[in-house]
């Protein structure tokens, strides 16, 4: 009698867990996906700026022009 009771309890618990997972898992996955998207989008969101504030994203550096590659050195070929 004890064995049958234990087996029934195990079966009932199994089906209750299976039913709970079927209904709760989609909500848990949606929550996890939403949180992941928020974490990925956070670095790309700009903080609010005060009126009149200027933000410089790119300051060009000094570039070498084709004529500014280096100094031209004149040389003579020496034969041995």
C-alpha positions as CSV (number, residue, x, y, z in Angstrom):
1,X,0.0,0.0,0.0
2,X,2.8,2.4,0.8
3,X,4.5,1.7,-2.5
4,X,1.4,2.5,-4.5
5,X,0.9,5.7,-2.5
6,X,4.5,6.8,-3.2
7,X,4.2,6.0,-6.9
8,X,1.0,8.0,-7.2
9,X,2.6,11.0,-5.4
10,X,5.6,10.9,-7.8
11,X,3.3,10.7,-10.8
12,X,1.1,13.6,-9.6
13,X,4.2,15.7,-8.9
14,X,5.6,14.9,-12.3
15,X,2.5,16.0,-14.1
16,X,2.1,19.2,-12.0
17,X,5.7,20.2,-12.8
18,X,5.1,19.4,-16.4
19,X,2.0,21.6,-16.5
20,X,3.7,24.4,-14.6
21,X,6.6,24.4,-17.0
22,X,4.3,24.5,-20.0
23,X,2.7,27.7,-18.7
24,X,5.6,29.5,-16.9
25,X,8.4,28.8,-19.3
26,X,7.2,31.1,-22.1
27,X,6.9,34.0,-19.6
28,X,10.3,33.4,-18.2
29,X,11.8,33.2,-21.7
30,X,10.1,36.5,-22.8
31,X,11.5,38.2,-19.7
32,X,15.0,36.9,-20.3
33,X,14.9,38.0,-24.0
34,X,13.7,41.4,-23.0
35,X,16.4,41.9,-20.4
36,X,19.1,40.7,-22.9
37,X,17.9,43.2,-25.5
38,X,17.9,46.0,-23.0
39,X,21.5,45.2,-22.0
40,X,22.6,45.2,-25.6
41,X,20.8,48.5,-26.4
42,X,22.0,50.4,-23.3
43,X,25.4,51.4,-24.6
44,X,23.9,52.8,-27.8
45,X,21.4,55.1,-26.0
46,X,22.5,58.6,-25.7
47,X,22.1,60.4,-22.4
48,X,19.9,63.4,-22.5
49,X,21.8,66.7,-23.1
50,X,21.3,70.1,-21.8
51,X,20.1,72.7,-24.2
52,X,23.0,74.4,-25.9
53,X,25.5,71.7,-25.0
54,X,27.8,70.6,-27.8
55,X,29.1,67.0,-28.1
56,X,32.0,66.2,-30.4
57,X,32.1,62.5,-31.4
58,X,35.0,62.6,-33.8
59,X,38.0,64.9,-33.9
60,X,40.1,64.3,-37.0
61,X,43.8,63.9,-36.4
62,X,46.7,64.9,-38.5
63,X,46.8,62.8,-41.7
64,X,49.9,62.3,-43.8
65,X,49.3,63.6,-47.3
66,X,51.1,61.9,-50.2
67,X,53.6,64.7,-50.4
68,X,54.3,64.4,-46.6
69,X,55.4,60.8,-46.5
70,X,59.0,61.6,-45.8
71,X,62.0,63.4,-46.9
72,X,63.5,62.7,-50.4
73,X,67.1,61.6,-50.2
74,X,69.1,61.7,-53.4
75,X,71.7,59.0,-53.7
76,X,74.3,57.8,-56.1
77,X,74.8,54.2,-57.1
78,X,78.4,53.0,-56.3
79,X,79.8,50.2,-58.5
80,X,82.3,47.8,-56.9
